[in-house]
Amino acid sequence: MTRIGYIGLGLIGGSIARAMKKFHPDYIQAAYSRTKATLDLAMKENVIDEELTQYDPKFADCDYIFLCAPVQTNLSYLPFLKKTAKPEAVITDVGSVKGETMQAAESEGLGPVFIGGHPMAGTEKTGFANSSDILLENAFYFLTPGKGCPKEKTDRFSDLIRSIRSLPIIATPEEHDYIVAGVSHLPHIIASALVNAVKNLDTEDERMKLVAAGGFRDITRIASSSPVMWQQICLANQKEILKVLDSYISFLGNARKLIETGDADQIYAMFDSSKNYRDSIDDIRKGSVPREYLIYVDVYDEPGAIATITTMLAMNQINIRNVGILHSREFAEGAMRIEFYDENARDQAEKILEHRNYHIRKVL
């Protein structure tokens, strides 16, 4: 019987635990959280099967141990896990910076059992209450095996991550930290700086805030993330962040120069280049996992709302393969997840519901 242990059960840890329970209901899951209410909720929702104490000897029975607490807390557990975890176990973490963690794990002699992990998923919200069993679906999941970690163990862990519909990528800690500095850490810094800039530029009656619409809100949504978490990330990945930040500042300076000189051709080229690269990101993601035909529908908070949607689709001869209600998702709250058998059924459903003014998100 496979046993999985968790130290920390917030947004990411909770989402991993929910996904494991969804795809592996026979696995036994046990967790420790410093917040008793979190464990109580996880038990009540049948996400975990057993509550553990802070340094519980039962961690020795776990085949996988996920460190899902803040980085420094995770590191503080390494000496305990060195004494407790069985040799065939996999110890992993979910932190967004790998260099410091991997160095600490290898210094403790945990290289053969430690595989650093970073699921590239999340929201601006935090905590187990906001976790979801679909948060990691189609998300890239970095794995950084420790020195001396057998390939068989890395392959086994990769298969486990793949089984919850994530996309494992093997990388060195250095490769990982540079990549995420560019595509994750830099955007958060930009969003924070942009919000603070608009705050300082705003009129006395805050007209900028009043009219801030979709575009501004979309690119600054992540500025609502935890300040404590991003403070720690900036300090932990300082070298790589400074490298990509300097490059970005250079691009900003060039953009200013083009606007100042009124170079119409180069201004167009700047926007055209970014458009083409951004469009290609979506093209790369298509076909990377087995295709599911899904839409997410924001549902009205009123009696019969769900029945109205399903009846509407049934009346149009559209078969639904599966349906569920989501209470948290990066792009929606109170959303209905509808899965169809084929692309045509999904597209027809989308048109019907949009015609009735429902807000739809299609998963490509």
Secondary structure, DSSP 8 states (H G I E B T S, - for coil): --EEEEE--SHHHHHHHHHHHHH-TTSEEEEE-S-HHHHHHHHHTTS-SEE--TT-GGGGG-SEEEE-S-HHHHHHTHHHHHHHS-TT-EEEE--S--HHHHHHHHHTT-TTTEEEEEE----S--SGGG--TTTTTT-EEEEEE-TT--HHHHHHHHHHHHHTT-EEEE--HHHHHHHHIIIIIHHHHHHHHHHHHHHHHS-TT-HHHHH--HHHHHHHGGGGS-HHHHHHHHHHTHHHHHHHHHHHHHHHHHHHHHHHHT-HHHHHHHHHHHHHHHHHHHHHHTTSS---EEEEEE--SSTTHHHHHHHHHHHTT--EEEEEEES-BTTBSSEEEEEESSHHHHHHHHHHHHHTT--EEEE-
